[in-house]
Amino acid sequence: MSGHYDVIVIGLGVMGSAAAYHLAKAGQRVLALEQFELDHRMGSSHGESRIIRYAYTHPLYVQMAHESFGLWRALEQASGKRLMVRTGGFDFGEPESPTLRQTRQTLEATAIPFEWLDSQEAARRFPQFKLEPHMVALYQPDAAYLAASACVIAQAELARTLGADLLFETPVVRIEPLQDRVRVYTADRVHEADKLVLTGGPWMGKLLGALDLPLPLQPTREQIVFFEPHDSALFTPERCPVFIFHSPTWFYGLPNVDGSGVKIGIHCNNEPCDPDRVNRTPDRAYIERVQAWTRQYVPLAAGKVKEARVCLYTMTPDEHFVIDRHPAYPQIVFGAGFSGHGFKFGNLIGKLLADMALGNQVSYDLNLFSLARFRQSA
C-alpha cells in the first residue's frame, strides 16, 4: 500500500491534467495516473492545434466558452507559454443550414459579436475560401486555436510544481470503491484516496463499466489530414481563421501551425472502435475525400498531403458531454463522452471536476451533462 492521497486522478489528457492542476492549486495531495507517456498519441488530446470558439448552437457552451477563454489566458500567464492564438472563426454553408442558423441565433441571444457575410463579401475578406454563390458565412473574431500538446504539458508540469505526484506508463488494473474512500490498483502498488476523478477519454466506457455503470460511450476512429498549401502566406494563423463547414457532413480546419500544414478533417466520421485495438494507419479513401472537399472549398490549401493521422473521439448519442458523480459511489466524479468538441473546455472541465470532488459549489447547471438523461431514454 502506498501513501494516502486526498484525490487520485486517472487519465492525464487535457481534462485530467487540468483536474490535477486545479486540485493541487487548491492545496490537495494529488496522485495522477496515466497509462501511457505524457502527451501520447493514443487518445484525444495530442497535437499542434484545437479550435476554441463561441460559435455554438447551445447557449450553455457559449457561457462555458467565455470562462474557458479566461482560464486558458490565466494558464498562459502561470506557465509562461503561448497556448492560445487568436485567428477568428469562419463558419460557412447553405443559408438554410439548421446548425448555421441556430449558431447565429444563439450568438445573437448571448450578445456575442459576429458578422454575417454573403459569398461575395466572404471572398473579398477571406480569399482562402471558395463558397458557392448562394452560400453564407458567419465570422466571429474571438475564435482561436489552442496549442493542444503544449496545453496538456503545461497543466501537468504546473500540477507537479504544486506538489502533485504524476505517474506515467502506469495502467490502472482495478478500482475498488470503499465506504468513504477508494483504492486504485496498478501492477505493483495499491493507492488510496478520499476522492477519485476519472478522465480516461476513450477508455471511460471500460472504466465505468467495471464500476457497474454502463453508459453509451462509443469510441470512434477519426482521421485528420495536413496539407502543404499552395499559397502559404494565406494560411498562417495571422491570416487564416479556424473554419467549419456546416452540412450533413461537417468538415473543419485550422491554419498552418508551425509548419505542420493546414489541418482539415471530417467531424464525426463515426467509425466505432475499441481504443485498445485501433487501426492507426490512415485510410486512402478518407484522405481522397478530404482532398476533394478541400479542392472545392479551400483550393489554395489543397497542395501536397504532408501527413495524415488517426485519433479518437468518444461519442455520446446526443453529442453532449457527461460530467457527473457515480450514483453508487459519491466519492467518484468523472468526465466523459466529449464527442470531438471538448478540448476547448478542458481547463474549465478539469476545474469543475476538481470542485465537484471537493464539494465546492459549481457555477453551472450541469443537467445537460447528467448521466440521468441516458436512464430516462432507456
KABEL-V505379 format. One record per residue. RES is the residue in one letter. PSI is psi as a letter, one per 30 degrees, with the letter a starting at -180 (999 if undefined). Layout:
res:RES psi:PSI
res:RES psi:PSI
//
This chain:
res:M psi:k
res:S psi:a
res:G psi:l
res:H psi:k
res:Y psi:l
res:D psi:e
res:V psi:k
res:I psi:k
res:V psi:k
res:I psi:k
res:G psi:k
res:L psi:h
res:G psi:a
res:V psi:e
res:M psi:e
res:G psi:e
res:S psi:e
res:A psi:e
res:A psi:e
res:A psi:e
res:Y psi:e
res:H psi:e
res:L psi:e
res:A psi:e
res:K psi:f
res:A psi:g
res:G psi:g
res:Q psi:k
res:R psi:j
res:V psi:k
res:L psi:k
res:A psi:k
res:L psi:k
res:E psi:k
res:Q psi:f
res:F psi:a
res:E psi:l
res:L psi:k
res:D psi:h
res:H psi:l
res:R psi:g
res:M psi:f
res:G psi:b
res:S psi:g
res:S psi:f
res:H psi:l
res:G psi:l
res:E psi:e
res:S psi:k
res:R psi:k
res:I psi:k
res:I psi:k
res:R psi:l
res:Y psi:f
res:A psi:i
res:Y psi:l
res:T psi:f
res:H psi:k
res:P psi:f
res:L psi:e
res:Y psi:e
res:V psi:e
res:Q psi:e
res:M psi:e
res:A psi:e
res:H psi:e
res:E psi:e
res:S psi:e
res:F psi:e
res:G psi:e
res:L psi:e
res:W psi:e
res:R psi:e
res:A psi:e
res:L psi:e
res:E psi:e
res:Q psi:e
res:A psi:e
res:S psi:f
res:G psi:g
res:K psi:k
res:R psi:j
res:L psi:f
res:M psi:k
res:V psi:j
res:R psi:k
res:T psi:f
res:G psi:l
res:G psi:k
res:F psi:j
res:D psi:k
res:F psi:l
res:G psi:a
res:E psi:k
res:P psi:f
res:E psi:g
res:S psi:k
res:P psi:e
res:T psi:e
res:L psi:e
res:R psi:e
res:Q psi:e
res:T psi:e
res:R psi:e
res:Q psi:e
res:T psi:e
res:L psi:e
res:E psi:e
res:A psi:f
res:T psi:g
res:A psi:h
res:I psi:k
res:P psi:k
res:F psi:l
res:E psi:k
res:W psi:j
res:L psi:k
res:D psi:l
res:S psi:e
res:Q psi:e
res:E psi:e
res:A psi:e
res:A psi:e
res:R psi:e
res:R psi:e
res:F psi:i
res:P psi:f
res:Q psi:f
res:F psi:k
res:K psi:j
res:L psi:l
res:E psi:l
res:P psi:e
res:H psi:f
res:M psi:l
res:V psi:l
res:A psi:k
res:L psi:k
res:Y psi:k
res:Q psi:j
res:P psi:f
res:D psi:f
res:A psi:l
res:A psi:l
res:Y psi:k
res:L psi:k
res:A psi:j
res:A psi:e
res:S psi:e
res:A psi:e
res:C psi:e
res:V psi:e
res:I psi:e
res:A psi:e
res:Q psi:e
res:A psi:e
res:E psi:e
res:L psi:e
res:A psi:e
res:R psi:e
res:T psi:e
res:L psi:g
res:G psi:f
res:A psi:k
res:D psi:k
res:L psi:k
res:L psi:k
res:F psi:l
res:E psi:h
res:T psi:i
res:P psi:k
res:V psi:k
res:V psi:e
res:R psi:k
res:I psi:k
res:E psi:j
res:P psi:k
res:L psi:a
res:Q psi:e
res:D psi:g
res:R psi:a
res:V psi:k
res:R psi:k
res:V psi:k
res:Y psi:k
res:T psi:a
res:A psi:e
res:D psi:g
res:R psi:l
res:V psi:k
res:H psi:k
res:E psi:k
res:A psi:l
res:D psi:e
res:K psi:l
res:L psi:k
res:V psi:k
res:L psi:k
res:T psi:i
res:G psi:g
res:G psi:b
res:P psi:f
res:W psi:g
res:M psi:e
res:G psi:e
res:K psi:e
res:L psi:e
res:L psi:e
res:G psi:e
res:A psi:f
res:L psi:g
res:D psi:h
res:L psi:i
res:P psi:k
res:L psi:l
res:P psi:i
res:L psi:j
res:Q psi:j
res:P psi:k
res:T psi:k
res:R psi:j
res:E psi:l
res:Q psi:l
res:I psi:l
res:V psi:k
res:F psi:k
res:F psi:k
res:E psi:j
res:P psi:l
res:H psi:e
res:D psi:j
res:S psi:e
res:A psi:e
res:L psi:f
res:F psi:g
res:T psi:l
res:P psi:f
res:E psi:f
res:R psi:f
res:C psi:k
res:P psi:l
res:V psi:l
res:F psi:l
res:I psi:k
res:F psi:j
res:H psi:j
res:S psi:l
res:P psi:e
res:T psi:j
res:W psi:k
res:F psi:l
res:Y psi:l
res:G psi:l
res:L psi:l
res:P psi:l
res:N psi:j
res:V psi:j
res:D psi:h
res:G psi:g
res:S psi:f
res:G psi:l
res:V psi:k
res:K psi:k
res:I psi:k
res:G psi:l
res:I psi:k
res:H psi:k
res:C psi:i
res:N psi:f
res:N psi:h
res:E psi:j
res:P psi:k
res:C psi:l
res:D psi:k
res:P psi:f
res:D psi:f
res:R psi:h
res:V psi:k
res:N psi:j
res:R psi:g
res:T psi:k
res:P psi:l
res:D psi:k
res:R psi:e
res:A psi:e
res:Y psi:e
res:I psi:e
res:E psi:e
res:R psi:e
res:V psi:e
res:Q psi:e
res:A psi:e
res:W psi:e
res:T psi:e
res:R psi:e
res:Q psi:e
res:Y psi:f
res:V psi:h
res:P psi:e
res:L psi:f
res:A psi:f
res:A psi:h
res:G psi:a
res:K psi:k
res:V psi:j
res:K psi:e
res:E psi:l
res:A psi:k
res:R psi:l
res:V psi:k
res:C psi:l
res:L psi:k
res:Y psi:l
res:T psi:j
res:M psi:k
res:T psi:l
res:P psi:e
res:D psi:g
res:E psi:g
res:H psi:l
res:F psi:l
res:V psi:j
res:I psi:j
res:D psi:a
res:R psi:k
res:H psi:k
res:P psi:f
res:A psi:f
res:Y psi:i
res:P psi:f
res:Q psi:f
res:I psi:k
res:V psi:l
res:F psi:l
res:G psi:k
res:A psi:l
res:G psi:h
res:F psi:g
res:S psi:h
res:G psi:g
res:H psi:g
res:G psi:f
res:F psi:e
res:K psi:f
res:F psi:g
res:G psi:e
res:N psi:e
res:L psi:e
res:I psi:e
res:G psi:e
res:K psi:e
res:L psi:e
res:L psi:e
res:A psi:e
res:D psi:e
res:M psi:e
res:A psi:e
res:L psi:f
res:G psi:g
res:N psi:l
res:Q psi:k
res:V psi:k
res:S psi:g
res:Y psi:l
res:D psi:j
res:L psi:g
res:N psi:e
res:L psi:f
res:F psi:g
res:S psi:k
res:L psi:f
res:A psi:f
res:R psi:f
res:F psi:e
res:R psi:e
res:Q psi:e
res:S psi:f
res:A psi:999
//
